[in-house]
Amino acid sequence: MSKTILVTGPDLDPAAAQLVADHGFETVHTPAYADSAVISEYLQKTGAVGIVSRMGRIDAEVMDAAPQVKVISKHGVGVDNIDIQAAADRGIPVLVATGANAISVGEHAIALMLATVKRILPLDAGLRAGRWEKPGFSGREIAGSTMGLMGMGAIAQATGRMAKGLGIELAGFDPYAPDSAFEALGVTRCATFEELLERSDILSLHCPLTDATRGILNTKAIARMPKGSYVINTARGGLINEAALVAAIQSGHLAGAGLDTFAVEPPSADHAFFAEPAIVLTPHIGGVTRQAGARVGVDAVRGIFQILNGEAIAPERIINRKLLDAAKAPLASVED
């Protein structure tokens, strides 16, 4: 069996790299955002038995090109770049690093909210351009506003805890979360997504990108939000119909948005978001902190070795476990 783990991206935290070395393995890195053909080439060339998935898509063609792969471990929790059904069909468990980057992403969601609502970037730009815009300025107080949490996982809960410290009320929608997730933070549980929209002065997206959620924040959904409300997205860009978001900001129905993700990454140079000063943008770096990188990297690598060595692993970390069971495919063996 090869002693190689492929990382689809240029970086891995030193603590995670050391864990790889401690197991007698080595890592090989693809370029950032490599396409499927390049990832397949690296897998064939190295014989890697495990993948740490960061950037680039791992689809059925990649898996078929590398039948030696025993496990795919996501560097985070968003698995929309991995064909989890194809992995299950081939007996390959797909792991996630549940909660490891929740604090960092939650902090970033709050930072985007504050920068957007308080209009920090346009005010900074005006001052640097020689304008003193205090006369006639009227800002907005966020205390007493309601933040709607779309999804109630670890990141949403971290965001909610921080928001409560700013005096923000919380509402949430997640049909899969237990009541305890809402009760622990005093979150009003909404029965429907539509109810959440109607309650949200600030809508913060924290759900996975699936066929059911793709483009869920569209023209019709945005129209249900209160006039002058805001959208914050640290989850996946594909959750938002981007043209609808721009139109709602231009019409004045939305007051602004803080976005860390795009439908296509990186976005094109002429993307419509760049022309809107009410939109604050960052390049999908909410979870890219030294502390989160260490936790996520170590969790991702540790999970690979747990699978390879046949050790116990928390069931919730195997994102496609039900699909594996349905396909009656055993977890991949360490033997070639």
C-alpha positions as CSV (number, residue, x, y, z in Angstrom):
1,M,0.0,0.0,0.0
2,S,1.2,3.5,-0.9
3,K,2.2,5.7,2.0
4,T,0.9,8.9,0.4
5,I,-1.9,11.2,1.2
6,L,-3.0,13.7,-1.5
7,V,-4.0,17.2,-0.4
8,T,-6.0,19.0,-3.1
9,G,-4.5,22.4,-2.4
10,P,-1.2,24.0,-1.6
11,D,-1.4,24.1,2.2
12,L,-1.8,21.9,5.3
13,D,-1.2,23.0,8.8
14,P,2.2,22.0,10.2
15,A,0.5,20.0,13.0
16,A,-1.4,18.0,10.5
17,A,1.7,17.5,8.3
18,Q,3.5,16.2,11.4
19,L,0.7,13.8,12.2
20,V,1.1,12.4,8.6
21,A,4.8,12.0,9.1
22,D,4.3,10.4,12.5
23,H,2.4,7.6,10.8
24,G,5.2,7.1,8.3
25,F,3.3,8.7,5.4
26,E,4.0,11.7,3.2
27,T,1.7,14.4,1.7
28,V,1.6,15.5,-1.9
29,H,-0.2,18.7,-2.9
30,T,-2.0,19.6,-6.0
31,P,-2.1,23.2,-7.3
32,A,-5.0,25.4,-5.9
33,Y,-8.3,24.7,-7.6
34,A,-6.9,22.0,-9.8
35,D,-9.5,20.4,-12.2
36,S,-10.5,16.8,-12.1
37,A,-8.0,15.7,-14.8
38,V,-5.1,17.2,-12.7
39,I,-6.3,15.6,-9.5
40,S,-6.6,12.2,-11.3
41,E,-3.1,12.6,-12.6
42,Y,-1.7,13.2,-9.2
43,L,-3.6,10.3,-7.7
44,Q,-2.3,7.9,-10.4
45,K,1.2,9.2,-10.2
46,T,1.5,9.0,-6.4
47,G,-0.8,6.0,-5.7
48,A,-2.3,8.0,-2.8
49,V,-4.7,6.0,-0.6
50,G,-6.3,8.9,1.1
51,I,-7.3,12.4,0.0
52,V,-7.6,15.6,2.1
53,S,-10.1,17.6,0.0
54,R,-9.6,21.3,0.0
55,M,-9.9,22.9,-3.5
56,G,-11.1,21.3,-6.7
57,R,-13.9,18.7,-7.4
58,I,-13.5,15.0,-6.6
59,D,-16.0,13.3,-8.9
60,A,-16.7,9.8,-10.1
61,E,-14.1,10.1,-12.9
62,V,-11.4,11.0,-10.3
63,M,-12.4,8.0,-8.2
64,D,-12.4,5.6,-11.2
65,A,-8.9,6.8,-12.1
66,A,-7.6,6.0,-8.7
67,P,-9.3,2.7,-7.4
68,Q,-6.6,2.6,-4.6
69,V,-8.2,5.5,-2.8
70,K,-9.7,4.2,0.5
71,V,-11.0,7.4,2.1
72,I,-11.7,11.1,1.3
73,S,-11.5,13.5,4.2
74,K,-12.9,17.0,3.8
75,H,-10.8,19.9,5.2
76,G,-13.9,21.4,6.8
77,V,-17.6,20.4,6.5
78,G,-18.8,21.5,3.0
79,V,-18.8,18.5,0.7
80,D,-20.4,20.0,-2.3
81,N,-17.1,19.5,-4.2
82,I,-17.2,15.8,-3.6
83,D,-19.6,13.3,-5.3
84,I,-20.6,11.6,-2.1
85,Q,-23.0,9.1,-3.9
86,A,-20.2,8.1,-6.2
87,A,-17.9,7.6,-3.2
88,A,-20.5,5.4,-1.5
89,D,-21.0,3.4,-4.6
90,R,-17.3,2.6,-4.6
91,G,-17.2,1.9,-0.8
92,I,-15.2,5.1,0.0
93,P,-16.2,6.9,3.2
94,V,-16.3,10.7,3.0
95,L,-15.3,12.3,6.3
96,V,-16.0,15.8,7.6
97,A,-14.2,17.8,10.4
98,T,-17.4,18.6,12.3
99,G,-17.2,21.9,14.3
100,A,-13.4,22.3,13.9
101,N,-13.7,25.7,12.2
102,A,-16.9,26.9,13.8
103,I,-15.4,29.6,16.0
104,S,-13.4,31.2,13.1
105,V,-16.3,31.1,10.6
106,G,-18.7,32.4,13.3
107,E,-16.3,35.3,14.0
108,H,-16.1,36.1,10.3
109,A,-19.9,36.1,9.9
110,I,-20.1,38.7,12.7
111,A,-17.3,40.7,11.1
112,L,-19.1,40.8,7.8
113,M,-22.4,41.7,9.5
114,L,-20.8,44.6,11.4
115,A,-18.8,45.9,8.4
116,T,-22.0,45.7,6.2
117,V,-24.5,47.2,8.6
118,K,-22.2,49.9,9.9
119,R,-21.1,50.7,6.3
120,I,-17.4,50.6,7.3
121,L,-15.9,50.1,3.8
122,P,-17.7,53.0,2.0
123,L,-17.1,55.3,4.9
124,D,-13.4,54.4,5.0
125,A,-13.2,54.9,1.2
126,G,-14.9,58.3,1.5
127,L,-12.6,59.5,4.2
128,R,-9.5,58.4,2.3
129,A,-10.9,60.3,-0.8
130,G,-11.1,63.5,1.2
131,R,-14.8,63.5,2.2
132,W,-16.0,64.1,5.7
133,E,-19.4,62.4,5.6
134,K,-20.7,63.0,9.1
135,P,-23.2,65.7,8.2
136,G,-26.4,64.0,7.2
137,F,-25.1,60.6,8.1
138,S,-27.6,58.2,9.9
139,G,-26.4,54.8,10.9
140,R,-28.2,51.8,12.2
141,E,-28.1,50.1,15.6
142,I,-28.1,46.4,15.5
143,A,-29.1,45.7,19.1
144,G,-32.7,44.5,19.1
145,S,-32.5,43.3,15.5
146,T,-33.3,39.7,14.7
147,M,-30.7,37.4,13.1
148,G,-32.2,34.5,11.2
149,L,-30.0,31.4,11.2
150,M,-30.5,29.2,8.1
151,G,-29.2,25.9,9.5
152,M,-28.4,25.2,13.2
153,G,-25.1,23.3,13.0
154,A,-21.9,24.1,14.9
155,I,-21.1,27.2,12.8
156,A,-24.6,28.7,13.1
157,Q,-24.5,28.0,16.9
158,A,-21.1,29.8,17.2
159,T,-22.4,32.7,15.2
160,G,-25.6,32.9,17.3
161,R,-23.6,32.9,20.6
162,M,-21.6,35.9,19.4
163,A,-24.6,37.7,18.0
164,K,-26.5,37.4,21.3
165,G,-23.6,39.2,23.0
166,L,-24.4,42.2,20.8
167,G,-28.0,42.2,21.9
168,I,-29.3,40.5,18.8
169,E,-32.4,38.3,18.9
170,L,-32.2,34.9,17.2
171,A,-34.5,32.9,15.0
172,G,-33.6,29.7,13.2
173,F,-34.7,27.1,10.7
174,D,-33.3,23.6,10.4
175,P,-35.7,20.7,9.9
176,Y,-32.9,18.2,10.9
177,A,-31.7,19.8,14.1
178,P,-33.0,18.7,17.5
179,D,-35.0,21.1,19.7
180,S,-32.0,21.2,22.1
181,A,-29.9,23.1,19.5
182,F,-32.4,25.9,19.5
183,E,-33.2,25.8,23.3
184,A,-29.5,26.0,24.3
185,L,-29.2,29.5,22.7
186,G,-32.7,30.7,23.2
187,V,-33.4,30.6,19.4
188,T,-37.0,30.9,18.2
189,R,-37.6,27.8,16.1
190,C,-39.3,28.6,12.8
191,A,-41.5,26.0,11.2
192,T,-40.6,27.0,7.7
193,F,-37.9,28.8,5.7
194,E,-40.6,31.4,4.7
195,E,-41.2,32.2,8.4
196,L,-37.5,32.6,9.0
197,L,-37.2,35.0,6.1
198,E,-40.1,37.2,7.4
199,R,-38.4,37.4,10.8
200,S,-34.9,38.2,9.6
201,D,-33.5,41.7,9.8
202,I,-30.2,39.9,9.2
203,L,-30.2,36.5,7.5
204,S,-27.1,34.4,8.1
205,L,-26.7,31.3,5.9
206,H,-25.3,28.2,7.5
207,C,-26.7,25.2,5.5
208,P,-25.0,22.9,3.1
209,L,-25.3,23.3,-0.7
210,T,-27.5,20.5,-2.0
211,D,-29.9,20.1,-4.9
212,A,-32.7,21.2,-2.4
213,T,-30.8,24.4,-1.3
214,R,-29.2,25.5,-4.5
215,G,-30.4,29.0,-5.3
216,I,-32.8,28.9,-2.3
217,L,-32.3,32.6,-1.7
218,N,-34.0,33.8,-4.9
219,T,-36.2,36.7,-5.9
220,K,-39.3,35.3,-4.2
221,A,-37.4,34.4,-1.0
222,I,-35.7,37.8,-0.7
223,A,-39.1,39.6,-1.2
224,R,-40.3,38.0,2.0
225,M,-37.5,39.6,4.0
226,P,-38.2,42.9,5.7
227,K,-37.3,46.0,3.7
228,G,-33.8,47.2,4.6
229,S,-32.6,43.8,5.8
230,Y,-29.2,42.2,5.2
231,V,-27.8,38.9,4.0
232,I,-24.6,37.3,5.4
233,N,-23.2,34.2,3.7
234,T,-20.2,32.2,5.0
235,A,-21.6,28.9,3.8
236,R,-21.7,28.4,0.0
237,G,-22.2,30.9,-2.8
238,G,-24.6,28.6,-4.7
239,L,-27.2,29.1,-2.0
240,I,-27.9,32.6,-3.4
241,N,-29.3,33.6,-6.8
242,E,-26.7,36.2,-7.3
243,A,-28.6,38.3,-9.9
244,A,-31.6,38.4,-7.5
245,L,-29.4,39.6,-4.7
246,V,-27.9,42.4,-6.8
247,A,-31.4,43.4,-8.0
248,A,-32.7,43.5,-4.4
249,I,-29.9,45.8,-3.3
250,Q,-30.2,48.1,-6.3
251,S,-34.0,48.4,-5.6
252,G,-33.4,49.2,-2.0
253,H,-35.3,46.2,-0.6
254,L,-32.0,44.8,0.8
255,A,-29.7,47.3,2.6
256,G,-26.6,45.2,2.0
257,A,-24.9,41.9,2.1
258,G,-21.7,40.4,3.5
259,L,-20.4,37.5,1.4
260,D,-17.5,35.2,1.9
261,T,-18.5,32.8,-0.9
262,F,-19.5,32.9,-4.6
263,A,-21.4,30.6,-6.9
264,V,-18.1,30.2,-8.9
265,E,-14.8,30.6,-7.2
266,P,-12.8,32.7,-7.8
267,P,-15.4,35.0,-9.4
268,S,-14.8,36.7,-12.8
269,A,-13.2,40.1,-12.8
270,D,-16.5,41.7,-14.0
271,H,-18.7,40.1,-11.4
272,A,-21.7,42.3,-10.6
273,F,-21.0,42.2,-6.9
274,F,-17.8,44.3,-7.4
275,A,-19.9,47.4,-8.5
276,E,-22.1,47.4,-5.4
277,P,-20.6,49.3,-2.4
278,A,-23.3,47.9,-0.2
279,I,-21.8,44.4,-0.6
280,V,-18.8,43.5,1.5
281,L,-16.8,40.7,0.0
282,T,-14.0,38.3,1.2
283,P,-12.4,35.4,-0.7
284,H,-13.9,32.4,1.1
285,I,-11.5,32.7,4.1
286,G,-13.9,32.6,7.0
287,G,-12.3,29.4,8.3
288,V,-8.8,30.2,7.2
289,T,-7.2,31.1,10.6
290,R,-4.1,29.5,12.1
291,Q,-6.2,28.0,15.0
292,A,-9.0,26.6,12.8
293,G,-6.5,25.4,10.2
294,A,-4.7,23.3,12.9
295,R,-7.9,21.8,14.2
296,V,-9.4,21.1,10.8
297,G,-6.2,19.7,9.4
298,V,-5.5,17.5,12.3
299,D,-9.1,16.2,12.3
300,A,-9.0,15.5,8.6
301,V,-5.7,13.6,8.7
302,R,-6.6,11.7,11.9
303,G,-9.8,10.6,10.3
304,I,-7.9,9.2,7.3
305,F,-5.7,7.1,9.6
306,Q,-8.7,5.9,11.7
307,I,-10.3,4.5,8.5
308,L,-7.0,3.1,7.1
309,N,-6.2,1.4,10.5
310,G,-9.8,0.1,11.1
311,E,-10.2,2.2,14.2
312,A,-13.4,3.5,15.6
313,I,-14.6,6.9,14.3
314,A,-17.6,9.0,15.4
315,P,-20.4,8.0,13.1
316,E,-21.5,11.6,12.4
317,R,-18.1,12.2,10.8
318,I,-18.8,9.8,7.9
319,I,-21.1,12.0,5.9
320,N,-22.1,9.3,3.5
321,R,-22.5,6.5,6.0
322,K,-26.2,6.0,5.2
323,L,-25.4,5.9,1.5
324,L,-22.6,3.3,2.2
325,D,-25.1,1.2,4.1
326,A,-27.7,1.5,1.4
327,A,-25.2,0.5,-1.2
328,K,-24.1,-2.4,1.1
329,A,-20.6,-1.4,0.5
330,P,-18.2,-2.0,3.4
331,L,-15.8,0.6,4.5
332,A,-12.7,0.5,2.3
333,S,-10.1,-2.1,3.3
334,V,-6.5,-1.0,3.9
335,E,-5.4,-3.9,1.7
336,D,-4.8,-3.3,-2.0
